[in-house]
Amino acid sequence: MIISTDTTHIVLLALLFVMFVIQAWYWLGYYRKAAYARPPARAPQAILPPISVVICARNEAENLARFLPDVLRQDYPSFEVVVVNDCSEDNTFDVLGDLMKQYPHLKVSIIQKDPGFTHTKKLAMLIGIKAAGNDLLVFTDADCRPASPQWLREVAAAAASEKTDIVIGYGAYMPEKSLLNRYIRYETMFIAMQYFGMTMAGKPYMGVGRNLAYRKSFFFEKGGFGPHNHIMSGDDDLFVNRNSTAENCSLMTTHDSFTLSVASGSITDWMKQKRRHLSAAAYYRREDKMRLFLEPFSRVSWYGLSVAMLVMLASWPVVALLAVTRLVMRSVILKKAAGTFNERQLWFISLFFDILAPFLTAFLYLTTRRKGKGRETWK
C-alpha cells in the first residue's frame, strides 16, 4: 500500500514517530537498566556497622505481631529495632510489650494522643531517628517483612562505600488472587523500574519508606525533612528527592534485599493511598517532574495517535511496524524486569496494564489536585 501524502497524515505520522522515539528513550535508557540490573560485586565486610531499624506504627497491633518478629530475627551481629507507637488506640502497646520481653534489642517510643494537636508521620519518624542509637538507619513499615534473614546484611553491603549516604531498596507487595492486587504489584514494579533505572543513570529522584536507609548524621546535616516537614506524605521520597545525587545513592538489587508488604484490599483504600503518594510528587525537583510527566504523556499520545491513524487507514504499514517494534521492546524488558524484581507472574498481564496505567494515574492526580489539602492524618 502506498503511504498517504495527505498533510494531516504526515503530521500525525511525524508526531507518532516522535512519541515512539521518546518511548524508546525511556525503555532503553532507563527501564532496561533496571530490568538488567545485577548485584554489584562487593567484597565481604570484615566489620559490619551497627544498624538501627526504625518503624512507625499507628494502630498496627495485628501487623506488628505478624511481621515484626521477622525484623527482630535478622541474621546480623549488631542491630536494634526502634518502634514508634504513634497514638495507637488498639492493643499495640501490649503487643510491643510482649515482644520486648522476648527481644532485648527492641526499643519503643510512645507518642500520646492529644486532641488539640495533629501531626504527620514525619514527627513519628523524627522521634524514632532521635531514639536510634546507631548512625546507619534502616526504615520499613509495620505491615512489612523482610524477604530474607539476610536483609540487613544487604543493606550494610550497599552502604559500605564512604560516598553512600542513601540506600534505596525495592518494597514489593505480597501476591493475592485478585485483579487489584496484580495491578498494585505491577505498578509497584514499574515505578521501581523508573527509580532504579534513573538512579543507575545518575538521576536519582525517590525511594520508598518500606525499604530505605540513610545515615543519621546525613539526615541532620541536611536539615531533616526541611521545607517538606508540614506535608502529610513524602517522608521517604521527598527526603530522597531533595538530598540525592548521582554519587551518594546506592541500590539493593538482590531478592534477599527486598521487603514484602500487605497490599490494599479495596479500591477505595488503594486510591486514598495513591492520592497521598501523588500529592508528594508536586514537590519534586522540576527536572524530575518533567521527566516523570513526559513518559506517560508520550505513552497516552502514542496510543491515541496509533488508533487515529489505524481508523483512517493512514500509513498503516508504518504504524504497524512501529507498534510491533514497541511491543517487542516492552515485552523483552518487562519479562526481564519481572525476573529481576521477583514478579514473574506479572509479565503477561503487564502488557495490558501498560495501557491502563497512565490514564488511571492521570485521573487520580487530577482529582488529588482538585481536592487540595486534606484533613486526614498520616494513617
N, C-alpha and C positions, 0 to 999 in steps of 0.2 A: 504494500500500500504506500502511496506517495504521501509524504508528510505535508500537512496543510501549511500554506504560506500566509494564511489569514493573520492579520496583525494581532488580533486578540489571542489566537492560538500561540503565536510566537511569544507574546508577553507572558502568557500562562506557563508555557514550556520553560522559559527562562527563569521564572520565579520557582517553578518546580525543581529545576536543576540547582538553583541556589539553596533551596531547602534541603535537597539531597546532600549537597556538599557540607552544609552546617551539621546535618545529622551524622555524616561520616566523620567529621572532625571530632564530635563528641564521642562517638562509639569507638573510633580507632585511637583517638588521642587521650581519652580519659577512661572510659569503661573497660576497654581492653586491658589497660594497665592493671586495673583492679582484678579483673577476671583471671589474668595470668600471673597474679602476684604470688611470689614464692617466699617462704620464710627466709630471711637473710641468715647467712652463716654466722653464728655467734659462738665465740669461744666460751667454754664452761667457766662460770664465775667462781673464783676462789672464795670470795666473800659475798654473801647475799645481804643486801641492805635491809634493815628492819622496815616493816611496812605497816601503815595504818589503813584499814578499810573503813570507810565512812558510809553509813546508811541512814537515811532519814525516813521515818515511818510515822504515818498518821492513820490510826485505826487499821492496822495491818497485822493483828494478832494471828489470824489464820495463816497468812503468808510467812510470817516470821517463824512460826512453829514448823512450817513445812520446808522452808528454804534456808533459813539462817544456819542450821547445823552444817550444811554443805560448805558454807563460807568458813565456819569455825573449824572445820576439819581439813583445811587445806594442808597439803604436804609442803610446808615451808617452815624454816627453823625459827624465825623471829617475826611475829606479827601480832597485832591487836585488831579487834573489831569494835568500832565505836558506833553505837546505835543511838540516834537522837529520837526520843519518843516525843513527838510534836503534838501536844494537845489531844492525845488519843482518848476516846470515850468508850472503847471496848476493853477487853482484858489484855491489852498489850503489856501493861505493867506486870501482870502475873506471868505471862509467857516469858518475858525477858528475865524476870526474877528466877524462874526455874532454870533457864539456860545459863545464867550467871553461876549457879551452883555447880554446873557440870563443866563449864569452860571459864577458867580464871582469866583468860585473855579477852573476855567480853567486857566492855565498858558501856555504861548507859548514861546519857544526859537527858534531862527531862525539861520540857517547856510546858508550863502550866497554862491552862486556858484562861484568857482574860476577855470577857465580853466586850470591853471597850477598846480592844486592840486586835487588829488582824495583821497578818504578815505573810510574806511569800515564803516559798521553800528555801530561798537564799538565806534567810535568818537561821533556819534549822541547820543548813549546811555550814554556815559560818560558825555556829556553836560547835558542830562536830569537828570542824577543822581546827578550831582553837583547843578542843579537848584532846585532839590526836597528839600522841607523844613522839611520833616519828615524822621525818621530813617527806618521805615518799608516801603520797596519799593515793588510795585507790577508791573509786566511787562505783557503787551499784545501787540497785533499788531493793526494797523489801520483798517484791514479788519476783526476784531474780535468783537464779542459782548458777554457779559456775559450771561450765560444760565438763570440767575435769578437776581433779585434785591438784593439778599442776598449774592452775590458773595464775596464782601469784608468782610462780617461777617464770612464767611467760612475761608477766608484767615487769619483773626485775630485769629480765634479759633485754626487753625492749627499752628500758630506762637506763641501761648500763652506760651509754655514752654520756660524757660530760656536757655535750651540747644539747642533750634531750631534756626538755622541760615538760613536755606534754606527750602522753602515750594514749593513742586512740585505738580502741578495740571495736569489735562487732558485737552488738547486742541483738541476738536472734529471738524469735518467738517460738514457743512450743507448738508443734503441729496438732491440730484438731480436725475433725471431719466436718468442716463447714466451708462454704464458699467465702464467707467473710474472713475466716482465718487464713485461707490461702491468699486472699488479696492483701491482707495486712503483712503476711510474710513476704509476698512478692515485693510490695512497696518498700519494706524494710531492707530487703536485699538490694533493690535498685538504688535506694538512697545511699546505701553503703558503697555501691559501685561508684556513685558520684563522689562521696567524700574521701574514699580510699584512693580513687583514681586521681582526683585533683590534688590530694596530698602528695601522691607519688610524682605528680607533675610539678611540684613546688608551689602549689596554690592551696594550702590547707584552709578550710573555712569552718569546719564544725567537728564535733564529736558527740557521742551520746552518753548521757549520765548513767546508763545501765552498765557501761564498761569503759571507764575513763580514768586516767591517772595523771597527776601532776605533782610538783613539789610544793610543800607548804611555804617554803621560803620564796618561791616564784610567785605564788598566789598573793602574798602580802607585798612583795616587791612591785607587782603590777597594780596594786590598789584594790585587791579583791574583786568583787563584782562591779565596782566602779560605777559608771553612769547608768548601768542597767540594773542597779540594785532594786529599783522600785517596780520593775516589770515582773508580772506574775510568772512568766515562763522564761526559758533561756538560761537557767542556772548552769547548763552544760555547754550548749552550742554557742551562746553569746560570749562566754568567757574564752572559749577557744577562738572564736571569730575575731575577738578584739586583740588577742595576745599571740596568736600563732604566726610563725614564719616558716619559710622553706627549710630552715636549718634546725629549728627547735622541736620538731614533731617527729614521732616515731610511731609506726603501725604494728599492730599484732595481727598476724595473718594465719596462725595455726589454729586448727579446730580446738585444741586444748585451751586456747586463749579466749574463746567465745563465752558469752553468758546466754542463758535462756530465760525468757520471761513469759508470764501469762498474758496472752493477747486479750483485748477487749472482746467480750462475749456478745455484745449487742451493737447494732449500727449506731445507736444514739451515743453510747459511751465512746465508741471509736471516733465519731465525728467531733465530740467535745474535746477529746484528746488531740485530734488532728488540728482542730482550730487553735488550740493552745500552742501547739508547736509552730503553726503557720504565723501566729501573731509575733513570734520572736524573729521571724525572717525579715520583717520590716526594718529591723535594727542592724542587719548585716552590713558589712562594708559595701560601698557602692559597686565596686567591681565584681564582688561575689553575687550581689543581687542581679546584676546584668547577666552574668554567666549562668546563673540558675534560671533566669527567665528565658533566655534565648533558646535553650534546648526544647522545653515543652512548647514554646511558641512555634518553633520550626517543625516540631512533630505534628501539631494540630494543623498548621498550614500545609504540611506535606499531604496529610490525609484529605484535607479539603480540596486542594488543587488536583490531586490524583482522581478523586471521584468526579470533579467537574470535567476534567479532560476526557475521562472514560465515557461519561454520559454524552458528551459532544462528539465522541469518536474522533477526537483530535489527537494526532500523533501518537496513537495508542501503542504502536510497537516500542517507541522510545519510553513511554510511561511504563509499559510492562517490563522492559529491560531494567529500568531504574528500580522498580518495585521489587523485582526478583533479586536484584543485587543487594538492596537494603535488607530484604528478608533473610537472605543467606548470611549477611554480615551480622544481623541481630541474632539469628539462631545459633551461630557458632559461638559468639561471645557470651550469650545468655547461658548456653549449655555449659561452657567452661566456668562461668561465674557461679552457676548453681552447684558445681562441684567444689569450688573454692570456698563458698560460704555454707557448704553442707546443707543445701536446699535442693537436692536433685529432683525431688518430686514436683518442683515448681517449674521446671524448664518449659514444658509444652504449654501449659496454661499461661505462662508469662508472655507468650507471643500475642495472646488476646488481651491480657491486662495492659499491654503497651499502648493499645488504642484507647482504652477506657481511662487510664490514669490521669493524663493531662486535663481532660475535661472535668473529672471529678475534683481534682486538686484546685482547678480554677474556680469551680463553684464554691468550694469550701473557703478558699482565700477571699473571694469577693464577699461572701456572707460574713466572714470574720471581720473584714474592714467595715462592713455596714453596721455590725453590732457594736463596734467601738470597744471601749474599755468595759470589761465585765466586772461584776462584783463577786465572782466566785473566788474561793480560796484555792490554794495550790492542790489540794487533794479532796 
